[in-house]
Amino acid sequence: MTYSPEMFRLAAAMVGPDDAADMVQEAFVSAWRELPRLRDSDRWEAWLRSILMNRCRNALRTRSRRPKLVLLDPDGQANVPHMRHEPMRDVDNRWAMRDALAALRPEDRAVIVLHYLADLPLRQVASVLGLRLGTVKSRLNAGLRALRAADEEEELA
């Protein structure tokens, strides 16, 4: 399926590469089971993403430890994407980014991953997560503040 690599990258950014394949598989199985409930076939991609993000957030909530986060490029290779937005471009160290993202609340991480990694506009992020636009903006702001604080702590260290 054409969505598999993108889905894996999103899941890996949320839960780490070790659990990403399981999350993607669970999302596809769930989508298959619930396919009769999809009313608008044009919303398939957003619907599938929201199933995946819900699975990932639930997995993060049930973990007793922080996930090991590795960002993957489209070929599945570990790297840090070149992003044009604040504060991501100012993070020089791959480890600092991993640690900073891993420290975010799952709700904030989901918004940041969808907006910056999947390059979705905020309205679409809201649709995927089933949230109001104002809530998405608030979570994005909270996540970016936490990333900036982590970056400042790293600079002081």
C-alpha positions in Angstrom: 0.0 0.0 0.0 1.3 3.4 -0.9 0.7 4.8 2.6 2.9 2.3 4.4 6.2 4.2 4.4 4.6 7.5 5.5 2.7 5.6 8.2 5.8 3.9 9.4 7.7 7.3 9.6 4.9 8.8 11.7 4.7 5.8 14.0 8.5 5.8 14.4 8.5 9.4 15.3 5.8 8.8 17.9 6.8 5.5 19.5 10.2 4.6 18.1 11.2 2.2 15.3 11.0 -0.9 17.4 7.2 -0.5 17.9 6.4 1.4 14.7 5.7 -1.6 12.5 3.3 -3.0 15.2 1.5 0.3 15.4 1.1 0.5 11.6 -0.1 -3.0 11.4 -2.7 -2.4 14.1 -3.8 0.7 12.4 -4.3 -1.1 9.1 -6.1 -4.0 10.7 -8.4 -1.6 12.6 -9.1 0.4 9.4 -9.9 -2.8 7.6 -12.3 -3.8 10.3 -14.0 -0.4 10.5 -14.0 0.3 6.7 -17.8 0.1 6.5 -17.9 3.1 8.9 -15.9 5.3 6.6 -18.5 7.6 5.1 -16.4 9.7 2.8 -13.7 7.7 0.8 -11.9 11.0 0.1 -11.1 11.2 3.8 -9.3 7.8 3.8 -5.8 9.2 4.3 -6.8 11.5 7.2 -9.0 8.7 8.7 -6.1 6.2 8.6 -3.6 8.7 10.1 -6.0 9.4 13.0 -6.3 5.7 13.7 -2.5 5.4 13.7 -2.0 8.4 15.9 -4.6 7.2 18.4 -2.8 3.8 18.5 0.5 5.5 19.1 -0.8 7.8 21.8 -2.4 4.9 23.6 0.9 2.9 23.4 2.8 5.9 24.8 0.3 6.3 27.7 0.7 2.7 28.7 4.5 2.6 28.6 6.4 2.7 31.9 9.5 4.2 30.3 10.2 6.9 27.8 10.4 5.6 24.2 13.6 5.5 22.3 13.0 7.9 19.4 14.6 7.7 16.0 13.5 9.8 13.1 13.5 8.0 9.8 13.7 9.3 6.2 11.4 8.0 3.4 13.8 5.0 2.9 13.6 4.0 6.5 17.1 5.2 7.3 17.6 7.0 10.6 18.2 10.7 10.3 17.0 14.1 11.4 14.8 15.8 8.8 15.8 19.2 7.5 12.9 21.4 8.7 12.4 25.0 8.0 10.4 25.9 11.0 11.3 27.1 14.5 12.6 25.7 16.8 13.5 22.6 14.8 16.2 24.1 12.6 18.0 25.4 15.6 18.5 22.0 17.1 22.0 21.0 16.1 22.3 17.7 17.8 20.3 14.6 16.8 20.4 13.3 20.3 19.1 16.6 21.7 16.1 16.4 19.3 15.4 12.8 20.2 15.5 13.6 23.9 13.5 16.7 23.5 10.8 15.0 21.5 10.7 12.0 23.8 10.2 14.3 26.8 7.0 15.8 25.2 3.6 14.7 26.3 2.1 12.3 23.7 -0.6 14.8 22.9 2.0 17.6 22.1 4.3 15.2 20.3 1.4 14.0 18.0 0.7 17.6 16.9 4.4 18.4 16.3 5.0 15.1 14.4 2.0 15.6 12.2 2.7 19.3 11.5 6.4 19.3 11.1 7.3 15.7 10.1 4.2 14.9 8.0 4.0 18.6 6.9 0.3 18.8 7.5 -1.4 22.2 7.9 -2.9 22.8 11.4 -6.4 22.4 10.1 -5.6 19.0 8.8 -3.8 18.1 12.0 -7.0 19.0 13.9 -9.0 16.8 11.6 -6.6 13.8 11.9 -6.6 14.0 15.7 -10.2 14.9 16.0 -9.5 18.1 17.9 -10.6 21.7 17.5 -8.1 24.0 15.7 -7.6 26.1 18.9 -6.6 22.9 20.8 -4.1 22.0 18.1 -2.6 25.5 18.2 -2.4 25.3 22.0 -0.7 21.9 22.0 1.7 23.1 19.2 2.6 26.1 21.3 3.1 24.0 24.4 5.3 21.5 22.5 7.4 24.2 20.9 7.9 25.9 24.3 9.1 22.6 25.7 11.4 22.0 22.7 12.8 25.5 23.1 13.3 25.0 26.9 15.1 21.7 26.2 17.3 23.4 23.6 18.2 26.2 26.0 19.1 23.6 28.7 21.3 21.8 26.2 23.1 25.0 25.3 23.7 25.7 29.0 25.1 22.2 29.6 
